[in-house]
Amino acid sequence: MPKDEHVAVLRRSAAVWNEWRAKHGETPDLSGAGLRGLDLSGYDLSWADLRDADLRGVNLSGANLSCTHLEGANLFKAVLDGANLAEAFLAGAQFLNCAQLIVTLNWQSAFRDDTLACGASIPDREPSE
């Protein structure tokens, strides 16, 4: 269940969200959040919990998704161009495909299903938390 405060700040703007992140240092809980169609380009979503979130049609271009938990998230028609996926957790992400993945940064270090190997090996280690 997402924290209402986190969703409310997220919906304002990238500048407001990124400033809030820098000031509070909290790990955002956006698990299961309905974020369909939002423009989240340039957002710092690193370490966020986006498990089972509805990210259909969300623009995540240039977003920092490093170490983000995206297990079970619905990424149907999500735009990920230039998003940073360093050590993100993608296992079980729905409607994610290689065409979406290879336009991101650091996708090779993301933890992902065999179907998302996309020509690169899949890391077998757990990232440091």
N, C-alpha and C positions, 0 to 999 in steps of 0.2 A: 504494500500500500504506500503510495507516494506521500511525502510530507506536503501538505497544502501550501506552506510557506515557500518551499522550494519551487513548486509549480508556478505560483504567483510571480515570484521574482523572475523565473525563466521566461515567462510570457511578456515581460516588459521590453527588454532589448538586450543585445549582446553586451553593450557598454555597462548597463546596470547589472546584468548577471555577472560579468567578469569582475567588476568592482566588488560586488557582494562576495564572490568567491575569495578574492584576495583578502578581504577584510575579515571574513568569518572562518575560513579554513576548514569548514565542515565538508564531509563527504556527502554530496547530494543524493537524496533518496528520491528517485523518480521512477521507481519500480512500478510497473503496471499503469503508468501515467498515459493519458490520452493526449498525445501531442500531434496528432495527424495534421499534415499540411503546414506546419509551422516553418518559418525561416530561422534556422538555428545556425546559419553560416557564421563562422568566426567565434562561436561560443567555446568557452573552456569547460568541457564536460569530462575532463580527466578524472579518473577514479569514481565517476558517478555510477550509481546503481540504476541501470535502465533495463533490468531484467523484465521481460514480458511487457515492455512499453509498446504503445501503438505509435510507430514512427512512419506510418504509410505516407509517402509523398513528402516527407520532411526534407528540407534542404540543409544538409550538414556539410556543405562545401567549406573547406578550410577550418572546420571545427577540430578542437583537440579532444580526441576520444582515446587517448592513451590510458591504458589500464582500466578502461571502462568495461563494466559488465553489461553485455548485450545479449546474454543467453535468453532465448525465447522471444526476443523483440521482433516485431513485425516491421521489416524494412522494405515492403513492397513499394517499388518506384521511389525509394529514397535516393537522394543525390548525395554522393559521398566524395565528389571530386576534390582532391587535395586535403581531405581529412586525415589527421594523424591517428593511425590505429596501432601504434607501438604497444605491444603486450596487452592489447584489448582481448576480451573474452567473447568469442563469436560462436562458440559451440551451441548449436541448437537455434541460432538466429533464423528467423523465417524469411523466406523470399530474398535472401542475400545470394548473389551469384558472382561469378568471376569477373564479369564485365563491370559490376559496381566496385568490386574489391580492388582490382588492379589499378584503378585511377586514384587510389588513396596513397598516403605515405606510410612507410613502415609496415605494410600489411603482412609481410613475410614473418614478422615477429609476433603476430596475433595468434592466439590459441583458437583453432578452428577445426571444423569437421573435415573428414577426408574429402568430402565433395567440394570443399573450398581449398584444396591444395593449390589449384590454379598454376601448376608448374613449379611450385616451390615446396621445400620440405616444411613439415608442420613442427613447430617447437614441441619438445617433450618435457620441458622443465616448467616449473611454476615460477611466476615472477615474484620478486620480493615485495612484501606489503609494508 
